[in-house]
Amino acid sequence: MIEVKLVDSRDVWESIESKELLQSWYWGEFLQSMGRKVWRIGVFDDGKLIGQAETVLIPGRIRRYLYVLAGPYVIGQETYKCPYQKSDVYKSNYWPIAIPRETYRELLEKLREYLMKLGKDENCSHVRIEPRLLDTPENNQLLTDSLYKRSPIFIQCPDLWILDISENSENLMRNMRKDVREGIRRGKRKGIFVKSSLNISETDSEEFFNTYYNLLVETSERTGMILESREYYYNQYRTLTKYGKGVIYTAYNKQKPVAALFVAYSSDTLYTLHSGTPNLPNSEICNAPKILKWRAILDAKEKNLKYLNFYGISPQGVRRYLEDERIEISDNLKGEKSEWDGLTKVKKGFGGYALKLINPYDIKINYKYDMIRVMEKASEYWKKPYAKILNYFNRN
């Protein structure tokens, strides 16, 4: 029998090997360090934990809602495993989860009841869940049948670029695009060297973090990237490194920092979270960002991790990959141009494969949700000025 209840024991929460960073116990601790209300909601089958739905309250005067971060995560779920044994995977019944679909459906229905009550108690307009399932007709129908409504926007990007890092390092280097492979070698020849927070003393830790954060600020000012508060990045760094789940890498050219990268780990996946570079010409940066990613990959291999999640790429990047691989494409796989096209090219240069995951799904709680839904559908037209305003207030 499926039962949903709060979990207050780390040992119980980690009794299933969570492969999703945002559903980890330590990510919840990071959110709590930022003053967020967090609920670790467990789904049990005959007393055994089979699912995690770590949930955070997103406060706001208009849009106040509960958010299940990249979840629910279900036991044995292989989100990032390459699914392309079949050319029609996006139109097939591909199911990389240890429990049957019918049990998963029951899990969704029980979780919906629990979250709806919690959302009402917290005076929320809606609940947003984010199952990390492939964007197939069957998976979307599964959510719809469980009385969830497809969200018009996403929070975690559903268009992902993944690299299987379980191969040996020679093969990984060989599978890179030539300019990436040669760029790493050329940068090393020019004297680029890397320092890691793993090898920094506690005395120097603060200064090392400041170098990383200052590069994020420079990148934000140059590109318009939305920047969170300094406290956000600092607490993230302190919490994840406390558990041995986060590392800052900084590259130097003649003692001058020319790139920084912050990565995090789940039980089998390396995540590239944040990166920054200074306002210097490319001739001085010398392919340092590529060198940092390669160093992070090599360190992750030492930990026996399987995948590198580069996070978001453009929808067009997903479509092109699937077309090149002659994989049949579902109706949801659009190919329009995106401001992420340049970033997509960089990520794809390391080799790997694209995944298209389903959008979030919502549970309506009160009338405000209908207004919010209209605003979110229109957000494509006002997101840039909104981002600039948000960035200003986060920085001041």
N, C-alpha and C positions, 0 to 999 in steps of 0.2 A: 504494500500500500504506500502511495506517495504522500509524503508529509513535508510541509515547508515550515521552517522555524529558524530563529536567530542562532548564530554560532558565536560563542564568546571564548572559545578555546583555540589557540593557534594550532595545537596538535591535531584537533579534529578537522580544522579547516585544511590543513596540509596533509590529511590522510589520503587525499587524492592528489596525484601529481599534476598540479595546474601548469599548463603550458601557455597560459595567457597572462602576460605581465600585469595588466590592469585589473585582474581578478586575484592578484596575490595578496597575502597578508601584509607584506611590507608596503605595497602601494596604498593600501588602506591607511596605514600609519602615516604615510606622507600626507595624504589628504587631511587626516585629523590634525597634523601639525600645522596645517593652514587654516584651522578653525572650522573645517567642514564637518557636517554630521554624516556619519558613515554607518551603514548597517551591513553586517556580513550575514547574508541570508543563505541558509543551506537547504538543499532539496535532498530528502532522504527516501530511500526505498527499503521498507522493512528494517528501518533503523540504521541503514548504511548510507553514508554520504555519497551521492552520485552527481550532485551539481552544485555550483557556486554562483551566487548572484550578488556580488559586492555592489552596494547601491549607495549613491551620494546624493544629498540634497543640493540642487542648484538654486540658490535664492535669487529673487528678483521681484520688483514691484509688479511687473506685468507677467513675466514668464518665470514662475516658480514651479519647479518640477523635480521629480526623482529620475535619476539616470543610472541605469545598470551598465557599468563600464565594460564594453567589449564582452558582453555576456547576455544570458547565462553561459558559463562554461560547464561542459558536461564530461563526465569521466571518460577518458580515452579519446577525447576529441583531437583530431589531427588537422587543425585549421590550415597549417602552412605546408603540409605535405603536397608534393606535386601530384595533381589529379589526372594528368593527361595520358593515362594509359589508353583511353578511348577518345576518339576524335569528336564524339558527340557528348562530352562530359557535361556541357552546359544545358543539354536537353535530356539528360539521362537521370537515373535514380541514384547517382553517386551519393554515398552516405558514410563519411569517415568518422563515425561515432560508435562507441562501444555498446550503446543501448539501442533497441529497435525504435523505429519512427513512432510507433503507437505509444511507447513509453515516454518518448520525448514530447509527444502531443499532450499526454496527461501532465507531464512536468510543466509545460507552458500554461496549461489551464489552471493548475493549482497555484503556480507562481503568480498568475494574473490576479487571482482572488486575493492573495496575500498583499501584493503590491498596490492594488486598488484601495484596500483598507488603509494601508500605511500612507498612501498619498492623500487620502481624505483627512486622516489624522494630522497630516503636516500642512493642510490647506494648499495643496498643489493643484495646478490646472490639469496636469497629465503625468504619466510615467513614460519614460522612453527606454526601451531595451535595445540591445545591439548584438544579436546572435551572430557569431562569426561563421556563417554558412555560405556556401557558394550561391551565387545569384541564379538559381534555377527555378523553373515554374513550380516544381514540386515543393521546394523549400519556401517559396513565397506563399503558396497555397496553404502550407502547414501553419504558417503564422496567421493568415487570414481566417482559416477555419477555427483557430483558437481565439478569435475575436480581438485580434490586434489589428491596428490600422497602419499601413505603410507611411512612414514619415516622408515629408517632401524634401528634407535636407539630411545630411549626415554630420556626425561629430568626428568619429574616427573614419578616415578616408576608406571607402570600400574598394578602391582600385589600388592594389598592392603590387610591389615588386619584391620577390623572395629569391634568395640564393641558398641552395643546398651546400652547406660548408662541411659536410661529412666526407667529401672527397679529399684526396691528398692535396697538399698545397701546390704541387707541380701542376696538377690538372686544373685547379682553380685559377692559377696564373695563366695557363694556356687558354682557358675558356674566356678570359677577359677580352674586350675589344683591344685592338693593338695600341691605340693611343693611350688607354688607361695603363696597360702593362708597361709600355715604354715610358710613360710619365712617372710611374713609381720608381723605375730604375734610374731615370734621369735625375729625379729629385734627390735620390740617395747619393748619386755621384756628385751633386752640387753641394752636398754637406748637410741636407736637412736631417735633423735628428728629433727623436720623440721622447718626451717625458710622460710618465703615467702617474696618476694619483695613488696607485698601488705602491709606488716607490718614493712617495713624498712623506716626510716626517710630519707629525702633528703640528709642529711649530711652523712649518712652511705651508700647511694645508690651506690656510686662509688666503695667503697671497696667490697660491696656485689657482684657487677658485676665482679670485678677483680677475686674474688674467683671462680665464675662460669667459667670465661674465662680460668683461669689457669688450671682448671680441664679438659676443652676441649683440651688444649695444651698437657697435660699429656696423655690423651686418644689418641690423634693424634700420638704422638711419640711412644706410645706402640703398636698401631694397624695399623698404616699407613693410617688412615682415612684422607681424604682430608680436610684441614682446610682453611677457608677463612681468610681474614685479620681481625685484631682486630676491625678495624673501622666498618666492616660489621656487626659483632655481637653486637657492641655497638649501632650503629644506629638502628639496628633492635629492640634492647631492648628499647631504648629511644622512638622510634616512636610508637611501639605497646603499651607500657605502658602508653604513653600520652593519647591514646584513650581508655585505659582500656581494651585492647585486648591482652595483653601479661603478663606473670608472670614467674619469676625465682623462683624455689624451690631448697633449698640446705639442705641436710641432714648432721647431725653432730653426731659424736661419741666422747663424752667427749670433746666437743668444737673443735674437729678436723673435717674439712669438708671431707666427704667420698663419696658424690655424689651430682650432680647438674642436674637440668632439666629445660629447657625453653619450655613453652607451649604458644599457641596462640589460639584465638577464632574467629570463624565466627558466623553467627547468630544462628546456631544450632549445631556446631561441635567443639570439642576440638581437637587440633593438637599437637602432640609431635614433636617439631622441632629439638632440640639439647640436648644431654646429655653427661655427662662426669664423670669419676671416677679417683681417684688418683692411683699411683703405690703402692698399699698396698695389703696385703694378704686378701683373702675373709673373714677371721675371724675378721678382723677389719672393713671391709665394712658392714658386717652383713645385707645383703639383702636391703641396703639403696635404690638402684634404684627402687626396687619393691614398697617400702614404698612411695617414691616420686610420682610414677604413681598413686598409690591408693589415696594419698592426692589430687592430681590434679583432679582425677575423682570425689571425694566427693565435691570439690569446684565447679566443672563444673555442678554437679547436682543442687547445690544451685542457679546456673544461669539458670536452666531449659534447659540446652543443651541436645541434643538427642544422639549424637554419639561421639565416640573417634576414630580418624583416627591415627592409629599407623604408617601410611605410609608403606614403602616397605617391602615385604617378598619375599622369593625365588619363582620362578615359580613352583618348585617341591612342595612347601608348599601349593600353590593354588590347584594344581592338587590333592594332597593327601586329602585336605579338601573336594573337590568336589566328589572324589571317596568314601570317608567315608560317605558322605551324600547321596550317590547314585544319584548324579546330572549328567546328560549327559554332556559330554565334547566336546567342539568344536575343530576343527583341530589346532587352534592357541594355545591351552593350552598345552604347552610342559612340560615335567617333569624332565628335566635334573638337575643334582646336581648343587649347587651354593655356592659361598662363603658366602651367606646370610643365609645358613641353620641354623647355630647356633642362629643368631638373630631372625630368624623366630620362633624357638622353644620358645624363651623368650616371644615374643609378643603373641603367641597363648596360652601361659599359663594363660592369663587373661580372656580367653573365647572370643567368637565373631565369625566372619565369614569372609571368603575370597571373594574378588572381583577381577575379571580380566577385566581391562579396555582396550580400543583400544589404539594402538600406536598413536603418533602424526601424523599429515598429513601436507604435504608441498605444497607450491605454488612456482614453479620454476620461477625465474625472468631473470637470465642470464646464460651464459655458465659455470660460475664457479660452479654452483650447481651440475653439473654432476661429476666434480672432487671431490667435497665435499662428494657427495653421495658414491663414491667409497671408500674414506678415512673412512667414518663412518661405512661402511660395514666391513672394515678390522680392525676397532677399537678394536674388541674383542681380537686381538693378541698383541696390543701395549698399551692397556689402563693402565696397571699397571706401566710401566716406565713413561708414560705420566703423570699419577696421581702424581708420586713422584716429577717430575720436576715442575708441577703446584703447588704442595704444598710448595716446596722450595721457589718459587718466590712470593707466596702469603704471606709467613712468613717473607720475607726479603725486 
